[in-house]
Amino acid sequence: MAATTHNNEKAHKDADYMHGAAVIDKNGKEHPITEEMIEKALKQILKASKTSS
């Protein structure tokens, strides 16, 4: 039973993972895109759209 639970948890984590999505900085270093980065960008877009209306 424990192995099944572990496999289910791993499958869930794999489904949520972005499979290598990254931002490459000016030095060529890859930085994985996180959910926090996406949320921050969307909040900035929302804020900008409210101030431009």
C-alpha positions in Angstrom: 0.0 0.0 0.0 2.8 2.4 0.9 4.4 1.9 -2.6 1.1 2.7 -4.3 0.7 5.9 -2.2 4.3 7.0 -3.1 3.7 6.3 -6.8 0.4 8.3 -6.7 2.2 11.2 -5.0 5.0 11.1 -7.6 2.6 11.0 -10.5 0.7 14.0 -9.1 4.0 16.0 -8.7 5.0 15.1 -12.2 1.7 16.3 -13.6 2.2 19.7 -11.9 5.8 20.1 -13.0 6.5 22.3 -16.0 9.0 19.8 -17.5 11.9 22.1 -17.9 10.4 25.5 -18.6 13.0 28.1 -17.7 14.1 31.7 -18.2 17.7 32.2 -19.5 19.5 35.2 -18.1 22.0 37.4 -19.9 24.8 35.1 -18.8 23.2 32.0 -20.2 22.2 30.5 -16.9 18.8 28.8 -16.7 16.3 29.7 -14.0 13.3 27.4 -13.6 10.0 29.2 -14.0 8.0 28.8 -10.7 4.4 29.3 -9.9 5.4 32.3 -7.8 7.0 33.9 -10.8 3.9 33.4 -12.9 1.6 34.8 -10.1 3.8 37.8 -9.7 3.8 38.6 -13.4 0.0 38.2 -13.6 -0.5 40.5 -10.6 1.7 43.1 -12.3 -0.3 42.8 -15.5 -3.6 43.2 -13.6 -2.3 46.2 -11.7 -1.0 47.9 -14.9 -4.3 47.3 -16.7 -6.2 48.9 -13.8 -4.0 52.0 -13.8 -4.2 52.5 -17.6 -8.1 52.4 -17.7 
